[in-house]
Amino acid sequence: MSDKTVKLLNPHLETARSDYLYHLDINVANTRDTSELQNRFGDVRVICMGGTGSRMRQLALHLRHILVVPESGDPVDLCERGNRYAMYKVGPVLCVSHGIGSSSFSVVLHELIKLLKYARCQDPVLLRIGTCGGLGVPPGTVVATKNAFNGLLRNEHEIAILGQRVVRPAQFSEDVIRDIIAFGVDANDGFQTISANTMGTDCFYEGQGRTDGAICEYSEKDKMEFLQKCHDLGIRNIEMEASMFASVTQKVGVKAGDVCVTLIDRLKGDQVTITIDQKHEFEQRPFFVVGRYIKRLLQQ
C-alpha cells in the first residue's frame, strides 16, 4: 500500500525529539516512537471542525447514528483538560471545535495536521462545518466552497510572517467538493445545496461590509456596491475562516472542504432575523450533507 500519510513542511520538526500540541493537550513525548498516538488516532480518516464545542458534540452524536458506531452515553471530550478546544472521536472521525475566525482556527488546524502526521493517518480529509451569511441565496442554503476569497476579493490568503507579507493560494480540493455534492445531497432534503465561491474575512462587521457595527465609515450605497462585486465573482456566502483553511490545507497537500449553511441573505440586510428554532434547524443541514459524504467516503 502506498504511503498516504501527511507530509509536513517544517524541517525543524524533523530534529525535534518531542512536540507538545499545547492547545489540544496532547503531548508527543517521543516523535521517534508515536505508537501510542497511532493506537489512539491512527484510524482517523476525517476531521470535522466547527465553531463551538456544543455543535461538535451534536455532530458526534449525529455521526454515531449515520455511521452505526456502537457507542452510547455522552461523547467524551478528549481535550477537556486543555480548556481551549473540544474534540470528540466517533469511529474514524474526529469532531473538533475551532472558535471564531481564522486566528483561532489556525491554531488548532496546525496542531491537528501535526496530530495526523504523528498518528500516521492515511489519506485524511479535513472538513469545516459552520454557519455564514448568504449572498443572493435564501437563508438555509448549504454552500460547499470552491474557491476562497479574502476580504480584498482575491482568491488567496494573506499572512504576516517575520514582518513580511506572505500570500498563498486558497483553493479547496476539487474531488472533495465534487463528492460532497454527488453523495451528500438528497433530493428529499427540502433545502438547496450548492457549490460556489466563499469570502473569508478578518472581521464580522466592517470586514463584511456591515452597517450595524460599533464603527462604520461607509454608506449603504458603498456596502451594496461591494456586495454586488462579491456576487459578480461567484461568491455566495461570507464567513471568517475559508481563505485561511483553504490555503493551509492546500499548502501541506491535505484534502479539505468547507460546508456552511446561510442564516441571512446579505443583499437584503445585515441583521439575522430567523428565529432561534430556525437557526437550530439550519445548523443541522450541513450535518446531513457531510454525514452522507463521510459514509460514502468510508465505504471506498
N, C-alpha and C positions, 0 to 999 in steps of 0.2 A: 504494500500500500504506500502511495506517495505521501510525503510529509506535507501536511496542510496546516501546520501549526503557525501561530502568529510570529512574524519576524519584526522585532523592534528596531527602530532607527536611532539607537543610542549606544555608541561604543563604550561609554563609561560603565554601563550596566554589565558589560562582558567581563569586567575585572572586579565588580562588586561581589563581595562574599555573602552579603546579606542585603535584604531590602524590606523595609517596614512600610507597608501600604497603610499609612497612618490613618487616613480618613475612613478606611474600611475596617480598621483594627485587625489587620491580617499581617502577621509577622512571617516573612520568608527568612527564617533563621540561617539557612544554608542554600544559596542559589545553585550550588552544585548537586544538591540532592533535594528535589522538590516532590518526592514520592508522596508525602503526606497531603500536599495540595492536589496532586494528581488523583489521589484516592477520593478526596472531597469534591473536587470540581472538574476532574478530567473528562467527565461525560457531557459537560455543558456544550450545547450546540447553538443556543440562542440566549442573548441577554436582552431583556426588555427593560427600558428605562422610562421613567415618568417623573413629573414634578414632586409629588408628595408620597410619603410613606404609606398613607392610608389608601391611596389609589393603587399603589403597587401591591398592597395586601389584597385588595379586591381583585386585582388581575390574577394574583396567585391562586385565589380560590376559584376563579373562573377557569383557569388553565387546568387545575386539578380535574375539573369535570370534563373539559374538552379532551384532554389527553388521557383520561381514565387512569390517573395516578392514584394508587392505593394508599392514600394518606387521609387522616381525619384530625379533627381538633384544630386549634388556632395555628396558622402558619407561624413558624419561628423566625424572628428577625436575627439573622446571622451577624449583623453589625451593630447590635443594640448597645454593646459596651462602648463603642466609639462615639455614640451620641451625635453623629453627623448625618449619616445616610442610613436608609433601611434596605435590607437585602433579604429576599425570600427565594428559596430553591424549590422548584416543582419539577421533579424528574430532571431532564436535561435542559431546563430553562431557569435562568435567574431573573428575578424581578427586582429592580433596584431604583430607588428614588434619586433624583439629581438636583432638586432645588429649582430655583427660578433663574433663568438666564444662562448665558454661555460661561460666565465666570465660575459659577457654582458647578455647572455641568462638566466643565473641562477638568476640574479637579478629580472627580470620581471617574470620568472617562479614561484619563491617563492610567489610573490605578486599576481599573477593570481590564484594560488592554494588557497591562503587565500581568495581572492575575491569569488571563487567558494563556499568556506565554508560559508562565511558571507551571501551570496545570497541564500544559501540552494539549489544549483543546484543539480538535481537528475541524478546520473549515467553519469557524463560528460566524454567526450573523448577529449584528447589533441593531436593535430597533428602538426608536423613540416613539412613545405614545403619549399624546397630550391634547390640550385644547389650544385654540388660536382664534384670531379674528379672520373672518372671511372677506373676500373681495369680489363682489359680483356673484356670489353664490349664497343660497339661503342658509340660515343657521341650521346646524345639524348635518351639514355636508362633511363627509370624511375625505380628507385630501392626503394622497400619497405623494410626497415631494419628488420631483425630478431634479431640477437644478435649484440650488440655494443661493439667493442673492443677499448681499449685506445691505445696510442702511444707505449706502451710496449707490444702490441699484447696480452693483457689479456682482457677477457670478463668481465670488471669491470671498475668502475670509482674511481679514487684516489683523495682525497682532504685533505688538511692540516687543522685540526680543533684544536684550542688551542695548537698549536705546535706539534700535534700528527698526524701521518699518518692514515687516515681513508679510508678503501676500502669497496666499496659496489658493489653488482652485478648489471649488466646493460643489462637486457632483456626487450624487448617490449612485449606488450600483444599479446598472440598468436591468440586470437579471432579477434582482430583488424587487424592484418596482414592478416589473412585468409580472412576476409570480404573485405579488400581493394582489394585483388587480385580477389576475387569472383565477387564483384559488381562494382569495379572501372574500370575494364579493358573491353574494347570493341574491338572485332575482327577487326573492321574497323579503329582503331586508326592510323595505319600507323607507329607505333613505338612499341618497346618492353617494357613491364613492368614485372619486376622480383622481387622475394623475395630473399634476400641474406644478408650476414653479412656486417657491415659497420665499418670502423675505424674512430673514432673521435679524432683528435689530438689537442694539445695546441698551435700549430704553423703551419702556412700555408707553410712556406718554409722548414726549417731544419726538423721540426717535421713530415713532409710528405715526406721527402727524396728528396726534390727538389734540383737541382744543379744550380738554377738561382737566388738564394737569395743573399743578401749582404755578407753572411758568408756561406762557405761550406767547411767542413774538411773531406770529404769522396769522394771516386771515383765513377765514373759512374758504375763500376762493383759492388761496395758496394750497391749503390742505387738499382740496378736491382735485386740483391740477396734479399734485404729487401722486395721489392715489390712482388717478386715471393713468398716469405714466406707468405706475406699477402694473396696473391691469393690462396695459398695452404690451408689457414684457411677458405676459402669460402668468403673472403672479396671481394666485387665487387665495392665498392665505398669508397671514403675518403672525410671527411669533418671535421668540428671542433666543433660539438655540440652533436652528438649522444650518446656518453657514459654518459655524464652528464645528458642529458634529460632522458635517459632510467633509470638511477639509481635513480634520484629524484622521478620520477613518480612511479617507482616500489616500492620505499620505503614507499610512502604515500598511495599506493594502488589505484592510478588513472590510468585508461586505457589510453594508448598512442601509437602513431605510428609516424614513420619518413619516409617521402616520398620525394625523391630528384631526380633530373634529372642530368645526367652526361654531362659535357661540353667538356671532353677530356678523352682519354684512356692513363693513366699514364704509361702503358707498352710501349707506343710509343713516349713519350715525356713529357716535363714539361710545355711548353707554350700552352696557349689556342689559337687555330688557326681558329676557326669558325668565321664567320662574325657576326657583331652586329645584323643583321637581323635574322640570325640563332639562336643566343643567345636568342633573344626576343621570337622567336617561341618555342624554347626548354623550356623556363621558363613557358610557358603556359601548357605544357604537364602534370605536376603534378596537375594543376588546374582541368583538365578534369577528371583525375583518382579520386582525392579527392572529387570533386563535385558529381560524381555519387555515391561514397561511402556514403557521407553525406545524399544525397537524400534518399537512401535506409535506412539508419540508422533512419532517422526521420519518416519513414513510419512504423517502427516496433512498 
